[in-house]
Amino acid sequence: MTTSANGAEVPLGSPVPPFTPHAVSVSLPTWRDNVGYEEGDKRVIDAMVCGYPRFFINPKITKLAQICEQKFGTQGESSMLFPTKLVAEQCRSFIHHRSSQDGKPVIARLIQLLICPEDKANQGVLVNSDDCGCNASTPLVDLHIALFPSDAFSYAKQFWQHSGGGISSRLAEHCLSLLPENSPPSSPALTHRYVGKVSNRHYSTKEKFASPIHSPPLAPTEPVENLSTDQSFYLEERYGRNLPQTSASFAKRALRRRIAGVLVREGSFDDLSAGDQDAKIGPSRRGVDGVSEHDVYLYPCGMNAIFNAHQLAMSVLPQAKSVCFGFPYTDTLKILQKWGPGCHFLGHGLDSDIDELEKIIKEEIANNPSKTPLLALFTEFPSNPLLRSADLPRLRKLADEHGFLLVVDETIGNFTNVDVLPLADVVVSSLTKVFSGASNVMGGSLVLNPQGKHYSKLKTHLDNNYEDNLFDQDAIFLERNSRDFQRRVKVIDANAEAVCEFLRSQSPTGGSPSGVVKDVYYPKYVTPNHYERCRIKDKASPGENGGFGGLFSVTFTSPAASHAFYDALSCYKGPSLGTNFTLASPYAILAHFTELDWAAQYGVEADLVRVSVGTEDITTLLASFRHALKAAEAATTH
C-alpha cells in the first residue's frame, strides 16, 4: 500500500490520487508490484482498476467496446474505438502494414456509429444518420469502430499506445450515459454505417508488443465513487470552479491563449475570463514575435501531438528519415520507427551525438545530393528520464543549413522555465503533466514558431487538415486545472531543487564517497550549460528566473538499495509525472521491461528510480526522502 507524503494510503491497483474516476496514474507501491505488472502477475492485474490511459484501457472504454463488438462484430472479433474516421483509418492502415510485414496481412473493417439519447416518443427507433430519432437540440456522438480478428489485437494496441489517438474515458462515459441503462447491445439508441471490408478471421499473429496493455474485468472494479456523471459535473461546476459543460469552445480558447503566453492577466484559480472574446491579450511571452493562440493546436494527449507533428512533417516536406536525438520516452522512438521512412537513433543526446549527426547528414547528401538529408529531428528538453538537454542552438544551425524540421518536446522543462520555441520549428507538450497537475485528464499541444523557415507550409497544412479531437469535457477539466499552472511550477521547482541537493549530498559527487546514492540526474547537474542557455531569465527580478523543473532520477550503489529506497519512500507511486503530488516510479521497469539491457546501453539503468516532485510542504518531503535513504542504507548492510 502506498502512503503519500501527506499520509494518504492507496492500495495496489487503485487510482492515484484516490477516488479519481479518470485518474491517469495507478498505485504500484512496491518494486515487486511493478515487476508483477509487467509480467502479468494475476495478483497485480486483478487488483488494478485503472492505469496510464495509453497502456491500460479504461473500464468505461472496455464496456463501450464490448457493446459495439456484440452489436456489430462477428465471432472472434475485437475492436478499438476512435473519435473520427481519419484516426480509425490510420489504425486500419497500421494494422494492415504491420501484419503484412509479418507475412499475414489483416484488413480491419470500420463502422461509423452515431449515438444519441433514447427518444421515448419514438421509442428510439433510428433509421439513418440524417433521421435518427434524436432531439435536434441534443448533439449526436460520432464514434468510429475498428473491428479486426482478436488474434490481431497486438497490432491495434500498438497503434493505441503509440499514437494516443483512441477515445478518452470521459468520451466513453458520455457515450454510455446516452444509452438506456442496462440496455442490451441491440439498443435502438445506436445507428451505424459500415466502412470497408470484413477482415479474414483465419489470420493470426504472434504478440509483438513490448509493454502490456491490460483491460481489467468490468465488475466489480469499475465504480471508483458512487456519484453519477451528472452529480460529478454539478459538483465540479459549483464547487470546483469548472466551466459549464456547454463552454468547451471557451475552455479551448483559454487553453490556446495560456499556452501561447498572450494572456495579460493570468494565474488566478478563480479567473474564468481567459476564454472571453474580449479578454485582454498582449504580446506573447514565449520568446518569439507574433505567436498567437492561432499557432496553438490541441490534441487528446501529448503523444498524439508528437504523432501528428511527425505526420505533419511527412505531409509538407520531402520524404527522408527522421532523427530521434537523446533517449526519449519510448513511444516517440516507436512513432519515428514505425511510420514513414524510419529514423536515426542518437540515444545519448550528447555533443558527441551531434558530431555523429553531422556525419549522417554528409553520408545522406553523398548518397543523394538532390534530396533533403533528413525529415525532422525530435528531441526532449530536457530528456526523460536522464534529464539531459541538447545543444539546441547547434541543432538549429544544422536544421537551417539542411532544411529539416526541429521538433522539441518541452514537457519536462515546461514553458514557465525554458524558452525553446525560438530555436524550434514545432514545440510539443503533454498537457497531462504539470500543466494540468491533477492527474485526472489527458491533453497535448503543438505550437508553431511563426518565425520559422517552414512556418507557412506547416500552418497552411494544419489549418486545412487539423482535427480537433480533444473531447469537450476533457478540455474543460484541463482549463480549470491549468489556471494556477505558473504558481504551482514555482513551488515544484523549489521543492525539487531542495530534494536533489539533499540526495546529491549523499553521493560521491556531493562529497559522500561511502553513500548509497550513486548519481542524481537533474538539469542543474546534467548538461547544465545547454539547459542554462534556454532557461528563462528575468533581468528585472533574478529571483523570478525559470527553475529546473520537478523531475529527477536517482541511481544507487546496488539493486537492493534502489528497491529498498523505492519501497520505503512515503509518496504516491505509479506511472506519469508532473503531478501536484510527489510521484515515484521504477522507470526502466515500466517503460523498458523487455529491453533492459538495450536501455542500459544509453545510461538508463534497470534500477533507476524516477521522481516527479509535487507541491507538498518541503519539510515533510525531505523527511520522507531521509527515511527512504535510511532504508536504502540498511539494505546494503544485510
C-alpha positions as CSV (number, residue, x, y, z in Angstrom):
1,M,0.0,0.0,0.0
2,T,1.3,3.4,-1.0
3,T,1.4,6.1,1.7
4,S,1.7,9.7,0.3
5,A,3.8,12.4,1.9
6,N,0.6,13.8,3.4
7,G,-0.3,10.4,4.9
8,A,-2.9,9.2,2.4
9,E,-2.8,5.4,1.8
10,V,-3.5,4.0,-1.6
11,P,-3.8,0.2,-2.1
12,L,-2.2,-1.6,-5.1
13,G,-4.1,-1.0,-8.3
14,S,-6.2,1.9,-7.0
15,P,-6.4,5.3,-8.7
16,V,-3.7,7.9,-7.9
17,P,-4.8,10.2,-6.4
18,P,-7.6,8.2,-4.6
19,F,-11.2,8.5,-5.7
20,T,-10.4,10.0,-9.0
21,P,-12.7,8.5,-11.7
22,H,-10.5,9.4,-14.6
23,A,-7.1,9.1,-13.0
24,V,-4.1,8.8,-15.2
25,S,-1.9,7.0,-12.7
26,V,-2.3,3.9,-10.6
27,S,-0.8,2.8,-7.3
28,L,2.1,0.4,-7.7
29,P,3.5,0.7,-4.2
30,T,6.5,-1.7,-4.3
31,W,9.2,-2.7,-6.7
32,R,7.7,-6.2,-6.7
33,D,4.3,-4.8,-7.8
34,N,5.9,-3.0,-10.8
35,V,7.7,-6.2,-11.9
36,G,4.4,-8.1,-11.4
37,Y,2.5,-5.7,-13.6
38,E,5.0,-6.1,-16.4
39,E,5.0,-9.9,-16.0
40,G,1.2,-10.1,-16.0
41,D,1.1,-11.4,-12.4
42,K,-2.5,-12.2,-11.6
43,R,-2.1,-10.7,-8.1
44,V,-1.3,-7.3,-9.6
45,I,-3.5,-7.4,-12.7
46,D,-6.7,-8.4,-10.8
47,A,-6.1,-5.5,-8.3
48,M,-5.9,-2.8,-11.0
49,V,-8.9,-0.6,-11.6
50,C,-7.1,1.9,-13.8
51,G,-3.7,2.7,-15.3
52,Y,-2.0,5.1,-17.6
53,P,-4.6,5.5,-20.4
54,R,-2.4,4.7,-23.4
55,F,-1.2,1.5,-21.7
56,F,-4.3,0.4,-19.7
57,I,-7.7,0.6,-21.4
58,N,-10.1,2.2,-19.0
59,P,-13.1,0.0,-17.9
60,K,-15.6,2.5,-19.4
61,I,-13.9,2.2,-22.8
62,T,-13.8,-1.6,-22.4
63,K,-17.5,-1.6,-21.6
64,L,-18.4,0.5,-24.6
65,A,-16.2,-1.6,-26.9
66,Q,-17.9,-4.7,-25.7
67,I,-21.3,-3.3,-26.6
68,C,-20.0,-2.4,-30.0
69,E,-18.5,-5.8,-30.5
70,Q,-21.7,-7.6,-29.5
71,K,-23.8,-5.4,-31.8
72,F,-21.5,-5.1,-34.9
73,G,-18.8,-7.7,-34.5
74,T,-18.6,-11.3,-35.7
75,Q,-17.4,-14.4,-33.9
76,G,-13.8,-13.8,-32.8
77,E,-13.6,-10.1,-33.5
78,S,-12.2,-7.4,-31.2
79,S,-12.5,-3.6,-31.5
80,M,-10.8,-0.3,-30.9
81,L,-12.8,3.0,-30.6
82,F,-11.7,6.3,-32.2
83,P,-13.2,9.8,-32.3
84,T,-13.0,10.3,-36.1
85,K,-12.9,8.4,-39.4
86,L,-9.4,9.6,-40.1
87,V,-8.0,8.1,-36.9
88,A,-9.8,4.8,-37.4
89,E,-8.4,4.7,-41.0
90,Q,-4.9,5.3,-39.6
91,C,-5.4,2.4,-37.3
92,R,-6.7,0.1,-40.1
93,S,-3.7,1.1,-42.3
94,F,-1.3,0.4,-39.4
95,I,-2.8,-3.0,-38.7
96,H,-2.5,-3.9,-42.4
97,H,1.0,-2.6,-42.8
98,R,2.5,-4.2,-39.7
99,S,0.7,-7.6,-40.2
100,S,1.8,-7.6,-43.8
101,Q,5.4,-7.2,-42.7
102,D,4.9,-10.4,-40.7
103,G,3.5,-12.2,-43.7
104,K,-0.1,-12.4,-42.6
105,P,-2.0,-9.3,-43.7
106,V,-5.0,-8.3,-41.8
107,I,-7.7,-6.0,-43.1
108,A,-9.8,-4.4,-40.4
109,R,-13.3,-3.1,-41.1
110,L,-14.6,0.2,-40.0
111,I,-18.0,1.3,-38.7
112,Q,-19.3,4.8,-38.1
113,L,-21.6,4.8,-35.1
114,L,-23.9,7.6,-34.2
115,I,-25.2,7.7,-30.6
116,C,-28.0,9.8,-29.2
117,P,-30.3,9.7,-26.2
118,E,-33.3,7.4,-26.5
119,D,-36.3,9.3,-27.9
120,K,-39.1,8.0,-25.8
121,A,-41.8,9.4,-28.0
122,N,-40.5,7.4,-31.0
123,Q,-39.2,4.6,-28.8
124,G,-35.7,5.4,-30.0
125,V,-36.2,4.0,-33.5
126,L,-33.2,5.1,-35.6
127,V,-33.3,5.0,-39.4
128,N,-30.0,6.6,-40.5
129,S,-27.6,9.4,-39.5
130,D,-29.9,12.0,-41.1
131,D,-33.1,10.8,-39.4
132,C,-32.0,9.2,-36.1
133,G,-35.0,10.0,-33.9
134,C,-32.9,12.3,-31.7
135,N,-34.0,15.7,-30.4
136,A,-32.3,18.3,-32.6
137,S,-31.1,20.1,-29.5
138,T,-29.1,17.1,-28.4
139,P,-25.9,16.7,-30.4
140,L,-25.0,13.2,-31.7
141,V,-21.8,11.5,-30.7
142,D,-19.9,10.3,-33.7
143,L,-17.9,7.2,-32.9
144,H,-15.7,5.2,-35.2
145,I,-15.1,1.5,-34.6
146,A,-12.2,-0.6,-36.0
147,L,-13.1,-4.3,-35.9
148,F,-10.4,-6.9,-36.5
149,P,-9.7,-10.6,-35.6
150,S,-9.0,-10.9,-31.9
151,D,-5.6,-12.6,-32.6
152,A,-4.6,-9.3,-34.4
153,F,-5.2,-7.3,-31.3
154,S,-1.5,-6.7,-30.6
155,Y,-1.2,-4.6,-33.8
156,A,-4.3,-2.5,-32.8
157,K,-3.0,-1.9,-29.3
158,Q,0.4,-0.8,-30.6
159,F,-1.5,1.9,-32.6
160,W,-3.5,2.8,-29.5
161,Q,-0.4,3.2,-27.3
162,H,2.0,4.8,-29.9
163,S,-0.4,7.3,-31.5
164,G,-2.5,8.2,-28.5
165,G,-5.5,8.5,-30.9
166,G,-8.1,6.4,-29.0
167,I,-11.1,7.9,-27.3
168,S,-10.8,9.2,-23.8
169,S,-12.5,7.6,-20.8
170,R,-14.7,10.7,-20.4
171,L,-15.9,10.3,-24.0
172,A,-16.7,6.7,-23.3
173,E,-18.5,7.6,-20.2
174,H,-20.5,10.2,-22.1
175,C,-21.5,7.6,-24.8
176,L,-22.6,5.1,-22.1
177,S,-24.7,7.8,-20.4
178,L,-26.6,8.3,-23.7
179,L,-27.6,4.7,-23.9
180,P,-30.5,3.3,-21.9
181,E,-29.4,2.0,-18.6
182,N,-28.8,-1.8,-18.6
183,S,-29.8,-1.9,-22.3
184,P,-28.9,-4.9,-24.4
185,P,-26.4,-4.4,-27.1
186,S,-29.2,-4.1,-29.7
187,S,-30.3,-0.8,-28.2
188,P,-32.1,1.4,-30.7
189,A,-30.1,4.3,-29.5
190,L,-27.4,3.2,-31.9
191,T,-27.2,3.7,-35.7
192,H,-24.4,2.9,-37.9
193,R,-22.9,2.5,-41.4
194,Y,-20.2,0.2,-42.5
195,V,-16.9,1.5,-44.0
196,G,-14.6,-1.0,-45.6
197,K,-14.4,-4.8,-45.7
198,V,-14.9,-7.7,-43.2
199,S,-11.5,-8.9,-42.2
200,N,-10.3,-12.5,-42.6
201,R,-10.7,-14.3,-39.3
202,H,-8.3,-17.1,-40.3
203,Y,-5.3,-14.8,-40.0
204,S,-3.4,-14.8,-36.7
205,T,-0.3,-13.1,-35.3
206,K,2.1,-13.5,-32.5
207,E,2.4,-10.9,-29.7
208,K,4.8,-8.2,-30.9
209,F,4.3,-5.6,-28.2
210,A,6.9,-4.7,-25.6
211,S,4.8,-3.3,-22.8
212,P,1.4,-4.8,-21.9
213,I,-1.9,-3.0,-22.3
214,H,-4.3,-4.5,-19.8
215,S,-8.1,-4.4,-19.8
216,P,-9.5,-5.3,-16.4
217,P,-12.7,-7.2,-15.7
218,L,-15.6,-4.8,-15.7
219,A,-17.2,-5.7,-12.4
220,P,-16.8,-5.1,-9.6
221,T,-13.8,-2.8,-10.3
222,E,-15.4,-0.1,-12.5
223,P,-17.0,2.2,-9.8
224,V,-14.5,4.5,-8.2
225,E,-17.1,6.5,-6.4
226,N,-20.8,6.4,-6.1
227,L,-21.6,9.7,-7.8
228,S,-23.3,9.8,-11.2
229,T,-21.7,11.6,-14.1
230,D,-24.3,14.5,-13.7
231,Q,-23.6,14.7,-10.0
232,S,-19.9,14.8,-10.5
233,F,-20.1,17.6,-13.1
234,Y,-22.5,19.6,-10.9
235,L,-20.0,19.4,-8.0
236,E,-17.1,20.4,-10.3
237,E,-19.1,23.4,-11.8
238,R,-20.5,24.5,-8.4
239,Y,-17.5,24.0,-6.1
240,G,-14.6,23.0,-8.3
241,R,-14.8,26.2,-10.5
242,N,-15.2,24.2,-13.7
243,L,-16.7,25.9,-16.6
244,P,-20.2,24.7,-17.6
245,Q,-20.2,21.7,-19.9
246,T,-21.5,23.9,-22.7
247,S,-18.4,26.1,-22.6
248,A,-15.9,23.8,-24.4
249,S,-15.1,26.3,-27.1
250,F,-14.4,28.9,-24.4
251,A,-12.2,26.5,-22.5
252,K,-10.2,25.6,-25.6
253,R,-9.7,29.2,-26.5
254,A,-8.4,29.8,-22.9
255,L,-6.0,26.9,-23.2
256,R,-4.6,28.1,-26.5
257,R,-4.1,31.6,-25.1
258,R,-2.5,30.2,-22.0
259,I,-0.1,28.1,-24.0
260,A,0.7,30.9,-26.4
261,G,1.6,33.1,-23.5
262,V,-0.6,36.0,-24.6
263,L,-2.9,36.5,-21.6
264,V,-2.2,39.8,-19.8
265,R,-3.9,38.8,-16.6
266,E,-3.2,35.2,-15.7
267,G,-2.7,32.9,-12.7
268,S,-5.8,33.2,-10.6
269,F,-7.6,29.9,-9.9
270,D,-10.9,31.8,-9.8
271,D,-10.3,33.6,-13.0
272,L,-12.9,32.4,-15.5
273,S,-12.3,35.1,-18.2
274,A,-9.3,33.7,-20.1
275,G,-11.5,32.4,-22.9
276,D,-13.7,35.5,-23.3
277,Q,-13.7,37.1,-26.7
278,D,-12.8,40.4,-25.1
279,A,-10.1,39.1,-22.7
280,K,-7.1,41.3,-22.6
281,I,-4.4,39.9,-24.9
282,G,-0.9,41.1,-25.2
283,P,2.4,40.1,-26.9
284,S,3.4,36.5,-26.4
285,R,5.8,35.7,-23.6
286,R,7.1,32.6,-25.5
287,G,10.2,34.5,-26.8
288,V,9.1,34.8,-30.4
289,D,7.4,37.8,-32.0
290,G,4.0,37.1,-33.5
291,V,3.0,34.0,-31.6
292,S,-0.8,33.9,-31.1
293,E,-3.5,31.5,-30.0
294,H,-3.9,30.5,-33.6
295,D,-0.4,28.9,-33.7
296,V,-1.5,26.5,-30.9
297,Y,-3.2,23.2,-31.7
298,L,-4.7,20.9,-29.1
299,Y,-4.7,17.1,-29.1
300,P,-6.1,14.3,-26.9
301,C,-2.7,13.7,-25.3
302,G,1.0,14.6,-25.6
303,M,1.9,11.5,-27.6
304,N,-0.8,12.3,-30.1
305,A,0.7,15.8,-30.5
306,I,4.1,14.1,-31.3
307,F,2.4,11.6,-33.6
308,N,0.7,14.5,-35.5
309,A,3.9,16.5,-35.6
310,H,5.5,13.6,-37.4
311,Q,2.5,13.2,-39.7
312,L,2.7,17.0,-40.4
313,A,6.4,16.8,-41.3
314,M,5.8,13.9,-43.7
315,S,3.0,15.8,-45.3
316,V,4.9,19.1,-46.1
317,L,8.5,18.0,-46.6
318,P,10.3,15.6,-48.9
319,Q,10.4,12.0,-47.6
320,A,13.5,11.2,-45.6
321,K,14.4,9.6,-42.3
322,S,13.9,11.5,-39.1
323,V,16.3,11.7,-36.1
324,C,15.5,10.8,-32.5
325,F,18.0,12.8,-30.5
326,G,18.6,11.6,-27.0
327,F,16.9,8.8,-25.0
328,P,13.2,9.7,-25.3
329,Y,10.0,8.4,-23.8
330,T,9.6,5.1,-25.5
331,D,6.7,5.9,-27.9
332,T,8.4,8.8,-29.5
333,L,11.0,6.5,-30.9
334,K,8.4,3.9,-31.9
335,I,6.4,6.5,-33.9
336,L,9.5,7.5,-35.8
337,Q,10.5,3.9,-36.5
338,K,7.1,2.5,-37.4
339,W,5.7,5.4,-39.6
340,G,7.4,6.7,-42.6
341,P,10.9,6.0,-43.8
342,G,12.3,5.3,-40.3
343,C,14.8,7.1,-38.2
344,H,18.4,7.5,-37.0
345,F,18.5,7.0,-33.2
346,L,21.2,9.0,-31.4
347,G,20.3,7.8,-27.9
348,H,22.8,9.6,-25.7
349,G,21.8,13.1,-26.7
350,L,25.3,14.4,-26.0
351,D,27.5,16.7,-28.1
352,S,29.3,13.7,-29.5
353,D,25.9,12.6,-30.9
354,I,25.7,15.9,-32.8
355,D,29.1,15.1,-34.3
356,E,27.6,11.8,-35.4
357,L,24.6,13.6,-36.8
358,E,26.8,15.7,-39.0
359,K,28.4,12.5,-40.3
360,I,25.0,11.1,-41.1
361,I,24.0,14.3,-42.9
362,K,27.2,14.2,-45.0
363,E,26.5,10.5,-45.9
364,E,22.9,11.2,-46.9
365,I,24.0,14.1,-49.1
366,A,26.8,12.0,-50.7
367,N,24.3,9.2,-51.5
368,N,21.7,11.6,-53.0
369,P,22.8,15.2,-53.4
370,S,19.4,16.4,-54.7
371,K,17.5,15.1,-51.7
372,T,16.9,16.7,-48.3
373,P,19.1,14.6,-46.0
374,L,16.6,14.5,-43.1
375,L,12.9,15.0,-42.5
376,A,12.9,16.2,-38.9
377,L,14.8,15.9,-35.6
378,F,12.8,15.2,-32.5
379,T,14.3,15.8,-29.0
380,E,13.1,16.3,-25.5
381,F,14.3,19.3,-23.5
382,P,15.3,18.0,-21.1
383,S,15.0,14.3,-21.7
384,N,13.1,11.6,-19.7
385,P,14.5,10.0,-17.5
386,L,18.1,11.2,-17.7
387,L,17.3,14.9,-17.8
388,R,19.8,15.7,-20.5
389,S,19.4,18.9,-22.5
390,A,20.6,19.0,-26.1
391,D,22.6,21.8,-27.6
392,L,19.6,23.4,-29.3
393,P,21.5,26.3,-31.0
394,R,23.8,23.9,-32.7
395,L,20.9,21.7,-33.8
396,R,19.1,24.8,-35.0
397,K,22.1,25.7,-37.2
398,L,22.1,22.3,-38.8
399,A,18.4,22.4,-39.4
400,D,18.6,25.7,-41.1
401,E,21.6,24.6,-43.3
402,H,19.9,21.3,-44.4
403,G,16.2,22.1,-44.4
404,F,14.9,19.7,-41.8
405,L,12.4,20.5,-39.0
406,L,13.5,20.8,-35.4
407,V,10.7,19.5,-33.1
408,V,11.2,20.0,-29.4
409,D,9.2,18.3,-26.6
410,E,9.1,20.8,-23.7
411,T,7.0,18.7,-21.3
412,I,9.8,18.2,-18.7
413,G,11.2,21.7,-18.9
414,N,7.8,23.5,-19.5
415,F,7.4,27.0,-20.8
416,T,7.5,28.6,-17.4
417,N,11.1,27.5,-17.0
418,V,12.6,27.4,-20.5
419,D,12.3,29.2,-23.8
420,V,12.7,26.6,-26.6
421,L,10.2,27.9,-29.1
422,P,12.8,30.5,-30.6
423,L,15.0,27.6,-31.5
424,A,12.3,25.1,-32.8
425,D,10.0,24.9,-35.7
426,V,7.5,23.0,-33.7
427,V,7.1,22.6,-29.9
428,V,5.0,19.8,-28.5
429,S,4.0,19.1,-24.9
430,S,1.9,16.8,-22.8
431,L,-0.7,18.9,-21.0
432,T,-1.5,15.8,-19.0
433,K,1.6,16.6,-16.9
434,V,2.4,19.7,-14.8
435,F,0.2,22.0,-17.0
436,S,-2.8,20.1,-15.6
437,G,-1.1,18.7,-12.5
438,A,-4.3,17.0,-11.2
439,S,-3.7,13.6,-12.8
440,N,-7.3,13.4,-13.9
441,V,-7.3,14.4,-17.6
442,M,-5.2,13.9,-20.7
443,G,-4.2,16.5,-23.3
444,G,-1.5,17.6,-25.6
445,S,-0.4,20.7,-27.6
446,L,1.5,21.6,-30.7
447,V,2.9,25.1,-31.2
448,L,4.2,26.5,-34.5
449,N,7.0,29.1,-34.5
450,P,5.7,31.9,-36.7
451,Q,9.3,33.0,-37.4
452,G,10.3,29.5,-38.6
453,K,11.5,28.8,-42.1
454,H,8.8,26.3,-42.8
455,Y,6.0,28.1,-40.9
456,S,3.9,29.0,-43.9
457,K,3.7,25.4,-45.2
458,L,3.1,23.9,-41.7
459,K,0.4,26.5,-40.9
460,T,-1.4,26.1,-44.2
461,H,-1.4,22.3,-43.9
462,L,-2.6,22.3,-40.3
463,D,-5.3,24.9,-41.0
464,N,-6.6,22.8,-43.8
465,N,-6.3,19.3,-42.2
466,Y,-6.3,19.7,-38.4
467,E,-9.0,17.7,-36.5
468,D,-9.9,18.9,-33.0
469,N,-10.1,15.5,-31.2
470,L,-9.8,16.8,-27.7
471,F,-13.1,15.8,-26.1
472,D,-15.0,18.8,-24.8
473,Q,-15.3,17.6,-21.2
474,D,-11.5,16.9,-21.1
475,A,-10.8,20.4,-22.3
476,I,-13.0,21.9,-19.6
477,F,-11.0,20.0,-16.9
478,L,-7.7,21.0,-18.5
479,E,-8.7,24.6,-18.4
480,R,-9.7,24.5,-14.8
481,N,-6.6,22.6,-13.7
482,S,-4.2,24.9,-15.6
483,R,-5.3,28.3,-14.2
484,D,-2.6,28.2,-11.5
485,F,0.0,26.4,-13.6
486,Q,2.7,29.0,-13.2
487,R,2.2,29.3,-9.4
488,R,2.4,25.5,-9.0
489,V,5.5,25.3,-11.2
490,K,7.5,27.7,-8.9
491,V,6.6,25.6,-5.8
492,I,7.5,22.4,-7.6
493,D,10.8,23.8,-8.9
494,A,11.9,24.9,-5.4
495,N,10.9,21.6,-3.8
496,A,12.7,19.5,-6.4
497,E,15.9,21.5,-6.2
498,A,15.9,21.1,-2.4
499,V,15.3,17.3,-2.6
500,C,18.0,16.9,-5.3
501,E,20.5,18.9,-3.3
502,F,19.9,16.6,-0.3
503,L,20.2,13.4,-2.3
504,R,23.3,14.6,-4.2
505,S,25.0,15.4,-0.9
506,Q,24.8,11.7,-0.1
507,S,26.7,10.8,-3.3
508,P,30.4,10.7,-4.2
509,T,29.8,13.8,-6.4
510,G,28.4,15.6,-3.4
511,G,31.2,14.7,-1.1
512,S,30.0,11.4,0.4
513,P,32.1,8.6,-1.2
514,S,30.6,6.0,1.1
515,G,27.0,6.9,0.5
516,V,24.4,4.6,-1.2
517,V,23.4,7.3,-3.8
518,K,25.4,6.8,-7.0
519,D,24.1,9.7,-9.0
520,V,21.3,12.2,-9.3
521,Y,20.1,13.2,-12.8
522,Y,18.6,16.7,-12.7
523,P,19.0,19.6,-15.3
524,K,21.0,21.6,-12.8
525,Y,23.7,18.9,-12.8
526,V,23.3,17.2,-16.2
527,T,24.4,19.1,-19.4
528,P,23.9,22.3,-17.3
529,N,25.3,24.7,-20.0
530,H,22.8,23.6,-22.6
531,Y,19.9,23.9,-20.2
532,E,21.1,27.3,-18.9
533,R,21.0,28.8,-22.5
534,C,17.3,28.2,-22.7
535,R,16.4,28.8,-19.1
536,I,14.2,31.9,-18.8
537,K,15.9,34.9,-17.2
538,D,14.1,37.8,-15.6
539,K,16.6,40.7,-15.7
540,A,14.4,42.9,-13.6
541,S,13.9,40.2,-10.9
542,P,16.5,37.5,-10.9
543,G,14.6,35.6,-8.3
544,E,11.9,35.0,-10.8
545,N,14.2,33.1,-13.2
546,G,12.9,29.8,-14.6
547,G,13.7,26.8,-12.5
548,F,15.0,23.3,-13.2
549,G,11.6,21.6,-13.3
550,G,10.2,19.0,-11.0
551,L,11.6,15.7,-12.4
552,F,14.8,13.9,-11.4
553,S,16.1,10.4,-11.4
554,V,18.4,8.8,-8.9
555,T,20.6,5.6,-9.0
556,F,22.1,3.7,-6.2
557,T,25.2,1.6,-5.5
558,S,23.2,-1.7,-5.5
559,P,19.8,-3.0,-6.7
560,A,18.9,-3.8,-3.1
561,A,19.4,-0.2,-2.1
562,S,17.4,1.0,-5.0
563,H,14.5,-1.3,-4.3
564,A,14.5,-0.5,-0.6
565,F,14.5,3.2,-1.2
566,Y,11.5,2.9,-3.6
567,D,9.5,0.7,-1.2
568,A,10.2,3.0,1.8
569,L,9.6,6.3,0.1
570,S,6.4,7.9,1.5
571,C,4.8,9.3,-1.6
572,Y,2.4,8.1,-4.3
573,K,4.0,5.5,-6.7
574,G,2.9,4.9,-10.2
575,P,3.3,5.9,-13.8
576,S,3.1,9.5,-15.1
577,L,4.8,12.7,-13.9
578,G,4.2,16.4,-13.5
579,T,1.6,15.8,-10.8
580,N,0.8,18.3,-8.0
581,F,1.8,15.5,-5.6
582,T,5.1,13.7,-5.5
583,L,5.1,10.5,-7.7
584,A,7.8,7.9,-8.0
585,S,8.3,5.0,-10.4
586,P,11.0,2.5,-11.3
587,Y,11.2,4.0,-14.8
588,A,13.1,1.3,-16.7
589,I,10.9,-1.4,-15.3
590,L,7.7,0.2,-16.5
591,A,9.0,1.6,-19.9
592,H,11.6,-1.0,-21.0
593,F,11.0,-4.2,-19.1
594,T,11.6,-6.4,-22.1
595,E,14.7,-4.4,-23.3
596,L,16.5,-3.5,-20.1
597,D,19.9,-4.4,-21.5
598,W,19.3,-2.2,-24.5
599,A,18.2,0.8,-22.3
600,A,21.3,0.3,-20.1
601,Q,23.5,0.9,-23.2
602,Y,22.2,4.5,-23.1
603,G,22.7,5.0,-19.4
604,V,19.1,4.1,-18.3
605,E,19.8,1.6,-15.5
606,A,17.3,-1.1,-14.7
607,D,17.2,0.0,-11.0
608,L,16.9,3.8,-11.7
609,V,14.2,5.5,-9.6
610,R,12.4,8.4,-11.3
611,V,10.7,11.0,-9.1
612,S,8.3,13.8,-10.0
613,V,8.2,16.2,-7.1
614,G,5.0,17.8,-6.1
615,T,3.8,20.9,-4.1
616,E,3.9,19.3,-0.6
617,D,5.5,21.0,2.4
618,I,9.2,20.8,1.8
619,T,10.0,19.8,5.4
620,T,7.6,16.8,5.1
621,L,9.1,15.9,1.7
622,L,12.7,16.0,3.0
623,A,11.7,13.8,5.9
624,S,10.2,11.2,3.5
625,F,13.4,11.1,1.5
626,R,15.6,10.8,4.6
627,H,13.5,7.9,5.8
628,A,13.8,6.2,2.4
629,L,17.6,6.8,2.3
630,K,18.0,5.1,5.7
631,A,16.1,2.1,4.3
632,A,18.5,2.0,1.3
633,E,21.5,2.2,3.6
634,A,20.1,-0.6,5.8
635,A,19.6,-2.8,2.7
636,T,23.3,-2.6,1.9
637,T,24.4,-3.7,5.3
638,H,22.4,-7.0,5.4
